[in-house]
Amino acid sequence: MNATFLNEKCLYKQMENDLDAKLMLKFKQGDRSAFDALFEKYKKPLLNYIYRFSGNAMMAEELTQETFLRLYQSAKAYEPRARFSTWIFRIATNLCLNEKRKVATKILSGKDGDSDSDVETLSNGHWSAAPDKIVEQRELQALVQKAMLALPDKQRAALLLLIQGGFTYKEIGSQMNMSEKAVKSLIFRARQNLKQKLSKII
């Protein structure tokens, strides 16, 4: 009983500092501007994350929209049991994994709809003004993206959540329904696989 009380108290303290969770609670109460604020803050990070996972700009747009649709539909049942960012990226990760299973045959056939403009638009990087540097950066990014896409789905998702999302192992475990120990092992294998694949193409 005491342990439960302490856990709830700890959770409450954590939520006190989570401004995004407070915005979601305001939206739950009917404040549409709170949803708009969350949309503006998370649209680009989610778009980048999903693009890095799928390698498909159109899919990234669609799944980002679907993530916010799920958020919208879940508002009435929302309870701040974890950081808001952990919760919304869990939705995005589940959508990515489910969609990847659906379109596996299309990906294997090479229909992954990528383009240089997509890479530049969705990238977090800053491009050099020199044409030769732009080409080098795009080529390098394309190689890294190719290596990332060759990773098993769960390894890719966990690694992206760590290096791009900035989430802790514990938070990634919550997003992927895994133990913290399992996440560490998954990310270790992902890094080893990525290193091995990149050593062959760079």
C-alpha positions, -999 to 999 in steps of 0.1 A, spaced: 0 0 0 28 24 10 48 15 -21 17 22 -43 12 55 -26 49 65 -31 48 54 -68 17 76 -73 33 105 -55 65 101 -76 44 100 -108 24 131 -98 57 150 -92 70 139 -126 38 150 -143 39 184 -125 70 192 -146 56 178 -179 41 208 -196 30 187 -226 10 164 -203 -7 194 -189 -16 206 -224 -30 172 -232 -51 174 -201 -64 208 -212 -73 193 -245 -91 165 -227 -112 192 -211 -120 207 -244 -93 233 -251 -86 229 -288 -57 254 -287 -38 229 -264 -40 203 -292 -28 228 -317 2 236 -295 11 199 -292 7 195 -330 31 223 -337 57 210 -312 56 173 -322 48 174 -359 84 178 -371 101 154 -346 75 127 -354 78 133 -391 116 129 -389 114 98 -367 89 80 -389 108 90 -421 140 76 -406 122 44 -398 104 39 -431 126 57 -456 94 68 -473 83 105 -472 47 98 -481 44 71 -455 60 95 -429 34 121 -437 5 96 -435 16 80 -402 24 114 -386 -12 124 -394 -25 90 -381 -5 95 -349 -22 128 -342 -56 113 -351 -50 86 -325 -40 113 -300 -72 132 -308 -93 101 -304 -76 91 -272 -81 124 -255 -111 114 -233 -93 84 -220 -59 101 -215 -42 97 -182 -6 109 -177 10 76 -167 43 85 -184 59 115 -200 38 128 -229 66 125 -253 70 88 -244 33 83 -249 30 99 -283 62 82 -296 48 49 -284 18 55 -307 41 64 -336 63 33 -330 33 10 -330 20 25 -362 54 22 -378 58 -15 -369 22 -23 -380 26 -5 -413 59 -21 -420 43 -55 -417 15 -44 -441 38 -31 -468 67 -56 -465 61 -69 -500 62 -33 -515 94 -26 -497 110 -58 -509 100 -48 -545 119 -15 -541 89 8 -540 101 30 -511 94 63 -528 124 83 -517 139 114 -534 167 139 -528 141 167 -520 125 144 -494 159 138 -477 167 175 -476 133 186 -464 130 160 -437 166 160 -425 177 176 -392 210 185 -408 222 219 -421 233 217 -457 263 235 -471 259 261 -498 287 244 -519 272 221 -545 299 194 -540 294 194 -503 256 191 -508 262 160 -530 286 145 -505 262 150 -476 232 136 -495 253 106 -506 264 99 -470 229 103 -457 216 80 -483 242 54 -473 233 57 -436 196 56 -444 201 24 -465 220 8 -436 193 18 -411 166 4 -433 184 -29 -435 182 -33 -397 154 -55 -382 124 -33 -375 126 -34 -337 163 -26 -337 158 3 -360 129 17 -339 148 14 -306 180 30 -321 160 59 -336 141 65 -303 175 67 -286 196 88 -310 169 109 -325 141 110 -299 166 113 -270 146 88 -249 160 68 -220 162 30 -221 134 29 -196 112 51 -218 120 31 -249 110 0 -230 77 16 -222 72 26 -258 80 -9 -271 66 -30 -243 100 -44 -234 121 -45 -202 149 -20 -199 175 -48 -201 159 -61 -233 161 -26 -248 198 -22 -239 205 -56 -256 184 -46 -286 202 -13 -291 236 -29 -286 228 -54 -314 214 -25 -336 246 -6 -332 268 -36 -339 247 -44 -370 247 -8 -382 285 -6 -378 290 -38 -397 267 -26 -426 283 8 -428 318 -7 -428 309 -24 -461 295 7 -479 315 37 -465 
